[in-house]
Amino acid sequence: MSTLVEIRDLWIEGRSDETWSPIINGASLTLNKGEVLGLIGESGAGKSTLGLAAMGFTRDGVRISKGSVTFDGIDLIAASAAKKRELLGKRIAYVAQSAAASFNPAHKLIDQHTEGPVQHGVMSRAESMKDGIELYRRLRLPNPEEIGFRYPHQVSGGQLQRAMTAMAMSCRPDLIIFDEPTTALDVTTQIEVLASIRDIVEQFNTAAIYITHDLAVVAQMADKIKVLLKGDEVEEADTRTMLAHPKEDYTKSLWAVRAFERPQKPAVYTGATPVVSVQNVSAAYGKIPVLHDVSFDIHEGRTVAVVGESGSGKSTTARCITGLLPPTKGVIEFDGQPLPANYKSRNKDQLRQAQMIYQMADTALNPRKSIGEIIGRPVQFYMGLTGKQKRRRVEELLDEIELPAAQYFDRLPSELSGGQKQRIGIARALAAEPKFIICDEVTSALDQLVAEGILKLLARLQDDLKLSYMFITHDLATVKAIADEVVVMKEGKVVEQGPKHDMFVPPHHPYTDLLLSSVPEMDPDWLTNLLNERGVDNIGDAAVDKMS
Amino acid sequence: MNTLLTLVLILVMVAAGGWVFRFAGQKVTGNAPAFRDMPFAVAFGYVLGACLLLFSIWYFFQPTTTEAGVPNAGVVFFRWAVQFFIIAAIAAFLFRLLGRTVGTAGSRKLFRQMPLTASFGVLVVILYAFTAIFAAWIAPHGQEEIFAKVNVLPGGNAATGGDPLHPLGTDQIGRDLLSRLIYGAQNTVGIAFVTTCLAFFLGGSLGFLAATLQGWLDQILSRAVDVLMAIPSLIFALLLMTIASAWAGSERWLLTIYMIIIIAVIDSTRVFRLARAVGLNIVVMDYIEAAKLRGEGLGYLIFKEILPNATAPLLAEFGLRFCFVFLTIASLSFLGVGIQPPLADWGTMVRDSAQFINFAAFSPLTAALPLLAAGAIALLTVGVNFVVDWMLHRSSGLKE
């Protein structure tokens, strides 16, 4: 095999606060023709920067300070802008994380598809259109003849991601960079994108750099894996060796994250009054019904995980419980007492008892307020504490979430990392001294190691304070880690519910089965086996559709 | 035809120069990336810029009077402009240097990151504010004081029709122009400031209220604002001022109050639009939802949660709106329904001496009379815009 991309001792710097700080410290990699390299690491590890550098490209405010990037014998750092223009799109292509944000919403898919080949003179427009339809077919998009004539907003996220892969393939490049192409997708959709990317890369013998933070995904896709940590290379090995015998401690810790699991708590005796009881709730946005007859109970000191794909009504259920969306039918009881449907008619104590932690800590904390003010407000509002007492209470809460109070009290949210922000969100909820907390996808925006820390913190707080959680998530690994009971939702209905240990042992509802089997496993043969098992036409959306 | 040919010839030569420049750059620097990837348009721009610079230097050193003894007005005004530009640049640089060495750590850091344009803007704003506040102490004469000498030219040189007593000359009825310019700062700028504050109070609070409550209140307020905005603002202001002057009768000061209210209401519609749009973006944030679910009242939501996040765009809008209000007042005064004489006002001053601009070709000093007041307006507008640009830049790059 001949070498396609060679990066030697590459140093990349980014500009912040008037100085240049390092992003990549002396990375090297070699990629042969037709080979797939997986780049993994946490956010800020420099995976995307390195991936882009392999195209000879740096983002604004970023520069290559040292080293060389060679693509098929061409020095990309020294190459002129004209020379690079010739290569990019034609021989090197890029697939971005969010296809929805990367497609131009004003043009049809096929028109954007043909742009590259026509511009580079590879094909005429008509040829490229025919080829595009062929690629859509190979990527198993539904109605390949017609789907290209839709606008980006008219197709689903998974389909859009595949259309983007087709676009990257349009000039038959030698190298494609995939930058987290499935991170924003549901597990069931993720499978079909993974399968089609893998197939097409194999069919055309294209080399690829696959950037992701999800180990199980990279295990399916890559021939070899490189682990990055804060711009430094940790280790590189071929996939099977890496999975079986990771050498470095950091890699081992990444591997171990998935092992965290709480022991199942004993069943609640049947006569107990649940803290929150959702009874036959239906809800609608305007005239469109979104929830149908949802019922479940949450008992003291227990965690109920609500699982489902996006659009299944998980967050809507939470909005009904908090009173933001009054249900059209059914009641929500708190400690045996019915709660007013609208939050505006609930009294201060009812509001205090049910708190919420949000998915995006960035938008959940007011960026202009200091940590002390953010946590102090509910302390003052509900407990009536002021001055020194309030400060002492806030410091206690900061202690509780394992952040040193002296250091963080006066900071603004922008001066914290993602995991720390999420901890502040937890502290704000705790400040109200609630009995019940709704956790809405609290770990899905975080790196795996950080997410594990948050889950452990939540578990400890539950044991200490007898809290009840409603844990909304789409990640079954999280469910395994923290739930006592599981509620599976699909299209606004509860399809299955029960204790965790029952849910993970067959037999279960076919939809639960589909969800469970769609979670990537660390076994490199998992995807192949799964596809053989299900049959090519029965994965992802197709499988979901068949069920309903 | 001849001029057209010359122009085309110059353009072709500049274009050729651009190509030669890029080619020479590539050869001399050994094909450095800056020259290698330079588009032709950029090279053309460099050469054109260099040509213009050379022309300006040549033009600057032309004699101020022609051989026939007639003043060469173009050269005179160009020299004034260049001299003013250089002085302003030096002043801004010195001011920034001062700011970098004196003051608290925070203000020093602010000045370190400040571009020269912004420091010029800040300097202008400070100078205007100082002049406006201390007008009574700075001005050599009163704004209504009338002297015997009429139409004295600026410059203070008796040989060229000036008078050392009146460095900027006097107007048609003999009032000292320097004093009137200084008092004008107090009247025009002061009234504009009060008006803008009122417009922001009205538009801002109603805009946030509409964004937070939405529903029918938002509909009523927004449609009312649409109706007000549909009428051309200057015409509308003129119309209302005519009505107001009938109400005010002989009470001249009342007319000023009416003017403040009228302009504030008309301008508050723009502020309302901005505040509502910014507010709507903030209201959907999870932290607002968290505050609502906590049971917070409307006042807390608007002033403690929304307002702190809207300050950057509102502050920028304040600068721009201030300029518009200021220009509206000057226009109204120019049209005769704004600030009433004998109060000094820049708009009125421009109107009173407007016809002198016709003498520019024969006596540049005479033409300087209307230019002084107009320049005072222009300078403040430019200065405020520099500051606003900088603030917008800072607030947009806040997330780095």
Interface residues (C-beta under 8 A of the other chain):
Chain A: S16 D17 S80 A81 A82 T322 G323 L324 Y343 R346 K348 L351 M356 Y358 M360 T363 A364 L365 N366 P367 R368 K369 R377 P378 F381 Y382 S414 R428 A432
Chain B: P33 R36 D37 M285 D286 Y287 E289 A290 K292 L293 R294 G295 E296 E305 P308 N309 K399 E400
